[in-house]
Amino acid sequence: MSRTTTKTEESVRRVPGKACRRDGSPQREEKEAGVERFLRSLPVFVGTHRTAIHSAVFIVYLAVVVTVMCFHEPWFDEAQAWLIARDCSWRELLTVRTHYEGHPPLWWMLLAVPAKLGMPYEWGLKGVQLLTAALMIWLLEFRTKLPEILKVIMPFSYFLCYQYGVTSRPYALMIAAMFLVAINWKNRDEKPWPVVLSMMLLCLTSSYGIVIAGLFSVLWVFDFIRSDKSLFLNKGRFFALLALLVLAICLIYAIRPIDGTSTGAIGESDDDINSPAIRYLYIWLLLPSETMFTSYTGDSSLETVDLSAGAFLYAAAISIMVWCVIGWICRRRNMLRLLLVPYVVLSVIFMMYFSMHHEGIILGYFLMILTIACDVKELGMADVPRQLLKAEKDVAEKIGNSKFLWYKAMLCCAGLSVMFIGVYWNVSACACDIKYDYSSSRYVASFIKDNDLEKYKWMSGWSRITEGQANAKVKQMIRSGEWYCAGEECVDFTPWIEGTLLISNPYFKSNLIGNSYENQTYLSWEWMKDPQRARKDIERWRSSEEPEFYSTIYQPFYFSDLGYKRNDYIKFHVGTRITPWKDSRTKKDTDIYIRKDIYRGVLHSPDAGIKWSDGSKIK
């Protein structure tokens, strides 16, 4: 007897040997099983091809950094370091500049080799930087036991690739030293010299490095005194730590600020400066998020960071999650002190001085802690909290294992996409640097060389802080009457010059800046040495002829206080720079003032198509 197949019966029909959908097609369980097999085979594949993957990441990293370096125009910090290395004597480099810059001299010593040998500026600067960046990533890829996903993603994150890879500063070497400390930390008692030498390198790279190495050493000493009941039981360890202590004391003495050194944000009013409590809060609840996940700040000082309540709360939530994850991993390995004690002390140092490009140091610190943790015991399922595993099991039983695997895969992809935020910043910054001028250094130098203008007199504007702009310290200086100002209710810092000519100085053998402090090619921070220095400088400049070229922003006093006539000059647009910070960009024009007789006679007649930015016209 025939029988009509109902919809219900059709939905449960099964093809022999196969699972089917309700509509009779093969059910998705096979696909889900395939996903499960893929997820399980992935670690096997990575383990089998680990060396090839690491080598590929390392090669691609170097290719990216070298490519962007070719387009990158060095900015102030890069030029300043090169000029100090090139033009200071070894004695001054080791014993004088350290007081005013606040940094150990190792980075200048490395740059001094190509600089004093006469290598071209960008070749020498970027060659040294490339070596330190390569060392940093080589250690990350081939010597640490960090999870493979971090080894693939982190080399292309914003700070490790662009900020500390492309731009030339000592931070790549600093993070490399952190990795060396972490790699040797486990065997520190049996082999103390490798970890101590790594700490010495960390001390030599940055004043922050002295703090980190010092706190690690203190915790190490507490640990072995508690276990050995003696400071001298292991003589090799004792003498290694003693050598580290001697180096640290020498470096602290070398970098201590001396009388006349400018420190802090003297150009900011108290209303714009965050209180110590706000800064401390930001260090714990903002900066961890800013290293990889959020971009609420520019490359400014921590003292002047201004956030909305919503932005801070979101960044704080991310930062708390970061602390919870790293804290949980460290707690399981009895490493909480190693994570928290150095950061507590670092926070106090950061409150005194911290620029947002130092965020990468915090990222490096977290990676160092994770490297030590993974060396103690590699990350695995045992690190997942039991409550989370139980919840996972309950959800799988409730919705079915197949559906749960899909949800788990999607959640993993979402988490992975969050990790790629730093990669996105890096791509954005690299693309911007390739397409636009990062700084004015190269096009200003080209303008001078192409027009044979080096032989003329160039001057830079200086810094004047009025009482309305000043903080309490500068207001006290103004009201004391001891500090000179050619105007009213202000103070002039003539050694603090405008930076356009300075960052182009490395392209020339002679000093472009005709009014620099003591004829120095670099910026000296000796602004506070002589209250009457500005009077002497301004009187000397007034007594000399008007310069042919004047690099300054337009303020009437830059001309009137020196007896110059604004109408004697043409404002000339040299170029435009667009500087990236994560996924944002800052655009700024570079203008200089050219004396009209030089403009007519040397640079030829005015181009009728030029629109002068301040409306100036030849008279």
N, C-alpha and C positions, 0 to 999 in steps of 0.2 A: 504494500500500500504506500502510495507516494505521501510524502510529508513536506509541508512548506517550511523552509528554514526561517526561523524567527531571527530578529536582530540580536537577541540575547545569545542564541545558539551560535550565530555567526561570530560574535565577539569572543567566544571562548574556543572556537575551532583552532586546532593545532596541526601544523604540518609535521609529520613524523620526523623526529631527530632535530627539529628546529623550533626555537621560540618564535612566536608570531605576535604582531601587533593586533589590536582589536579589529582592524580592518583587514586582517589576514596577511599583511606584509610581515617580513622578519622583524622581530622585536628588537629594540635598541639595546637589549642586554649584551648582544655581541659587540656593538660599538663601545659600550661601557667597559666590557671586558678588555677590549683593545686599548682603551685609555688607561686602564689599570695596568696592563702589561707594559705599556709605554712608560708610565710613571715609574714602574719598578725597574725597567731596563735602563732608564736614564742614568742613575748613579753608576751602574756597571759600565756603561759607555764612557762616562766621564772618567771613571777610575782607570779604564784601559787606555784612554787617550789623553791622560792628564798632562803629560809633558808637551804634547803637540798643541793642546789648547793654551797652555801657559805661554809657550813660545809664540803662538799666533797673536795672543793678546799683547805681549811685549813688543813684537814687531809693529803691530798696528798702532800701538801707543806712540812709539818713536816716530812713525810716519806722520801721525797727526800732529805731534808737537813740532817736528821739523818743518812741516808744511806751513803751519800757522806762524811759526817763528820768522819765516821768510817775509811775511807781510807785516809782522808786529813792529810798531814804532815804539822804542823804549820811552818810558815816562820818567817822572821825577826821581822816584826811589832808585830806579836802575841807573840813571845818569849820575846821581849823587854818589852812589857806591863806586862806580867806575872812576869818576873824577878824583875821589879820595884815594883810591888805589893807585891811580896814575901819577898824581901830582904831589902827594904827601911823601915825605921821606919815610924810611922804614921806622925810624925812631918815633916820628910824629904819628904814624899809622898805628903803632903798637901802644903808645903811652899817652897820646894827647887826644886824638879824635874820639877814642872810646868814651871819654868823659862827656863829650858834647852830643854824641850820637846815641849813647846808651846801649851799644851793642858790643859784644866781643869782636876781636879783629879778624877772625878766621876768614869770613867772606871776602873782606878786602884783600887779605893775603893771597887768596886763590885768584882773585881778579888781577892782583898786581903782577902776576907772572906774565900774562899776555899783554897787559897794559904797559908795563915798563919795558917790554921787549918790542913795543911799537906795533903790535897787531892792530888792524882796523877795529874800531869800536864795536860794531855789532858782531863781527866774527869772534872776537875775544870774549865779549860778554855772554853771548848766546852759546858759545862752545862750552864754557864752564858750566852754565846753567843746564845744558843738555846732559852733561856727564852726571850731575847731581840728580836730575830727574830720572835718568836711566837707572841709577843706583837705587833710588827709592822704589821704582816699580819692579826692578829685578828682585829685590828683597821680598816685596809683597808677593810676587808670583812664585818664586822658586824656593824661598826659605821659610815662609810662614805656613802655619797649618789652618789658616782661616778657611771658612766654607768656600767651596768652589764658586758659588754664585757671587760672593763678594770679590773674588779674584778676577771675575769677568767684568763686573760692573764698576768697581771702585776706580780702576785706572782711567776710566773715561768720565768720571764725575768732575764737577766744575772745579773744585779746589785742587785735586790731584793732577788734573790734566791742564786746565787753563791757568788758574791763578798761580799754581806752584810748578807748573811745567813749562808753559809758554813764557810767562813774565819772569824775569831774572832777579830772584831774591833768594835769601838763604833758607827759605822754608822747606824746599824739597830735601835739602841736606839734613835739616832738622828732623823731618819725619823719617828719613832713612836712618838717622841715629836712634829714633824711637823704636823702629823695627829691630835694629841691632840689639838694643837693650832687651826688648821682649824675647827675641830669639835665644839670647844667652841667659835669661833670667832663671830658668828652671835649674840650671847647673851652677848657680852663682857660688854656692859654698864649696863645691868640688873644684871648680875652675873660676876663681874670682876675677882674674885679669881680663878675660874677654868682655864680661859685662861692665867692669869698671872702665876699660878703654872706650866702650860704647857710650858710657855716661860722660866721659871726658869729651868725646866728640859732641854729644848733646849740649854740654855746657858751652862749648866753643861756638855753637851755631847761633845762640840767642840767649838773652837774659831770661826769657821764660824757660829755656832749657836748663839753666842753672837751678831754678826752683824745682822743676820736675825731678832732675837727677838728685838734688839734695833731699827731697822728701822720700824718694825711693830708697836712698841710702839709709836714712834715719829708720825707716820701717824695717829694712834689712837688718840693721844693727840690733833693733829691739827683738827681732825674731831669733837671731842666733845667740844673743845674751840670755834670752829666756830658755833656750834649749841647751846651750853649752855652759851656761853659768860663768862664762868668761869672755873677755874681749880679745884675749891674746892666744886662745887655744889653736886657732888656725892662723899661723904667722903670715902666710901668703895673702890671705884675705885681709888681715889687719894692715899690712903695708900697702896693699892695693887701695883700700879705702882711705888710708892716710894720704896717699898721693892725690887721690880725688879731692880730698878736703883742701890740700894745699893749692891745687889748681883753682878750686872754687873761690877760695879767699883771694887769690891773686886777681881773678876775673872780677869779683865784686869790687875790689879796690880800684880796678882799672875803669869800670863803667860807672862808678859813683858820680853823680852830678857835682860839679865844682862851682864856685862862685861865678856868677855871670851867665850861667847856663839857663836857657829858656826851657821851661817845662810846663806842661798843661795847656789848656785851651785859653791862652791869654787873649785871643781875638774874639772870644764869645762872651756875651753878657751873662750874668748869673741867672737871668730869667730863662735862658736857653740851655742851661746846663742841668742835667738830671742830678738829683740828690744821690748820695752814696747808697741809700736804701733801695732806690729804684734801680741803680746800676747793679747792685748785688742780686736783686730779683731777676733782672734781665739775664745775668750770667747763668743762672740756674734754670730759668723757665723760658727763655727766648733763644739763647745761643745754640743749645743742642738742636732745636728745631731748624734754625737757620743754616746749619751745616749741610743739610741734605734735603729738607722737605718744604720749607717756606721761604719766601723772599719778600719780607716786609721792610727791610732796611736797605739803604744804599751803602756805598763804601765811605761811611762817615765814622766819626768817633762815637764810642759808646756813650760818652758824656752828652751827646746831642741827639741821640735817637729819640724819635717822637712817634709813638704808636697810638692808634685808637684802642679803646677798651676791647672791642671785638677781635681785632687782630692779635692783641696780646693774649686773650683767653684761648684763641685757637692755637697759637704757637705754644702756649703753656701746656695745653692738652697733649700736643704732639711731643713736647719735651718730657712730660711726665711719663709717657709711654716709652720713650727712649731710655729714661732712667730706670723704669721698671724692668725692661728687657735686659739691659746690661747689668743692672743690680742683681737680678735673679740668677743670671749666669755666674756672676762673681760670688754670690752667696753660696751657691752649690760647690764652689771650689775654695771656699774660705779666703776669698780675695776682696771682700768688701772694703777693708781698710785701704788696700792698694788702689782701689777705685776712688774712694771718697776723700781720704786725707790729703793727697796732693791737690785735688780739685778745690777743696776748701781753702787751702793756702793760695792757690792760683787765683781764686776768685778775688782775694784781697788785692793781689797784684794787678789783676785786670781792672779793678775799680780805679786804680791810679792812671793806667793808660791802656787803652784797647781800641784798635781800629777794626772795623768789621772785616777787613781782609785777613785778620788773624783768626777768623772763624775756622779756617782750615787747620789751625793748630789744635783746636778742640776735637775736630774730626780725627786728626792724627793721634791724639791722646786716646780716644775711644778705640781706635784700631790697635794701638799698642796694648791696651788692656785686654781686648778680645784675643789678640795674638798670644798673650801670656796664658789666658784662660784656655784656649784651644791646645796649647802645649801641655798644660796640666791634664786636660781631658778633652778630646774632640767633641764638638757639639753633636748631639744626637737626640733621639726620642726621649732619652732619660732626662733631658733638660726641659721637656714640656711638663708643666705642672700637672699633677695627678687629677686635679679637679677638671682641667681642660680635656684630658684624655677621657675621663668618665663622661663628660658632657658630649664629647664627640661620639663615643660609643652609644650613648642613649639616643642621640639624633639619628645615627645610622640605623638603629633598630626600629625607630619610629617611622622613618620615611623610606626605609629600604636601602640596602648597601649600594645598589647601582646608582640610585638618584643621589645618594650622599656623595659618592665619588665625583659625580659631575659638579655638585655644589662645591666640593673641596677643591677641585681643579680650578673652578672659576675664582674662588677666594684666593688661591695661590697666585693666579694671574693678576688679580687686583693688587695683591701685596707686592708682586714683582713690578707692576707699573709704577707704584709709589717709589720704589727704589730707583726708577729711571728718571725721576724728577731732576736729580743732579746731572744726569747725562744730557737731558734736554737743555738745562742751563749751559752746559759746556758747548753743545752744538750751536746754540744761539750766540754765545760769546765768540766762539771761533769764527762763525760766519760773519759776524759784525767786524771782527778784527781784519779778516781777509778783504772785506768789501770796502771798509772805510779806514781813515787814519785814526789810530788809537790815541795818539798824542801829536803835538805840533812839532816834535823834535826834527823829524826828517824833512818835512816840507819847508820849515824855516831855514834849516841848514842848506837845503838845495837852493832856496831863494838867494841866500847870501853868496853861495859859491857860484851859481850861474851868472850872477850880476857883478861878481868880483867886488863885493861890498865889505869884505873882512877888514880892509885897510882903513875904513872910516870909524869914527867914534860912535859907539853904541852905549846907550844908558838904559837902565831899568828903573821903574818906579819902586818906591819903598813902601813901608807899611805905616799907616797912621791910624791910631785907635782913639776915637773920641770918647768922651765920658758917657755918652748914651749907648755906645757899643761895649763899654768896658765891664769887666767883672770887678769884684771888690778889690782884688790885688792891684789892678791897673788904675782903678779910681783913686786908690791911696797914693799911687805914684804921681798921678796928675795933680792931686790936691796938695801934695807935699811941696810942689814947686821946684823940686830938685831935678826933675827930668825935663829935658828940653822939648819944646814943640814950637814950630814956626807959626802955628795957628793959635787958636784959643781952646782951652779946656780939652786938651788932647795930649798924646805923647807920640813922638816919632821914633820908629825903630828903623834907622837907615841901613843896618846890616841885613835886615829882613827884606830882601828884594823880590820883585816879581820874577816868576820862574821860567818865562818863555825862552830867554837867552841861555839860562843855565842848562836846560835839558837839551839844547843844541850844542853846547860847549864841547861835548866829547868828540864831535866830528872835526874839531879844529885843534891845532897844536897850541895856539895862543888863546888868551882869555878874551872872549867876546865882550864881557861885561866891563865897561869902563868905570863903573862906580861900585864894584863889589868890595866887600869888607877885606881890607888888607890885600887887595888884588887876588883873592882866592877864586878859583874857578868854580868851587862848590859853595853851597849855602852853609854858613857857620851859624851855630846856635848861640853865639856869644853876644846876645842882644842886651843882656843885663849888666855888662861889665862896667860901662861908663855912662852915667846919666847925661853927660854933655856930649856924647859921641855924635848925636844927630846935629847939634849946633856946628861942630867942627866940619862934618861932612857937607852940610848944606851950604855953609860959607865957602868951602872949597869949590863946590860945584857951581855956585853963583859966580865965582871969580873967573871961571873958564868959559870958553866959547860954547854956544849952543851946540849940542851934539847933532850929527847928521841924522841919526836914527834913535828913536826913543820908544822903548817897549814898555807900555803901561796902559792901564785902563784910563779912561778920561775922567779926571777930577781937576777942577781949576787950579788947586794948589800945586799939582805936579808941574805946572808951568809958572804960575805967578810967584811961588815961593823961591824959585830959582832965577827969576827975572827973565824967563823965556816968554815969547809971544806965541799964543796958540795959532794965530793966523800965519805964522811963519812955517806951519807944518800942514801936510796932507795926511789924513788918516787913510791908511792903506790896508786892504784886506788880503792877508797872506794865504789863509786857508781855513778849513773847518775840520774839527775833529769830532768824532763820535765814539765815545768810550762805553763799552758794555760793562754791566754788572749783573751777573746771572742772566735773567731774561729781560732786563731793562737797559735803556741806553740814554746817555747824556750827550747832548749836542752843544758845542761851544765854538765860537768864531775866534780866530787869532788875528788881531789887528795891531799894527805898529804905526807910529808917526814918523813920517819922512820929511825932512826939511825941503822946502819947495825948490830951492836952487839945485839940490841934489836930484830931486824928482825930475826936474826939467832937463838937467844936464847929463845925468847918469842913466836914469830910467826912462828918458825920452818924454815926449809930450803926453799929457793926460789922455787917457782913452775915454772918448765921449760915452762909451757904453757902460762905464763903471758907475755904479750907484754908491756913493760914499755913505758908509753906515751912519755917519753923524751929519750928513748934509754939507760937508765942507766943500768949498770950491776955490779954485785958483783965483787970486785977486791981482 
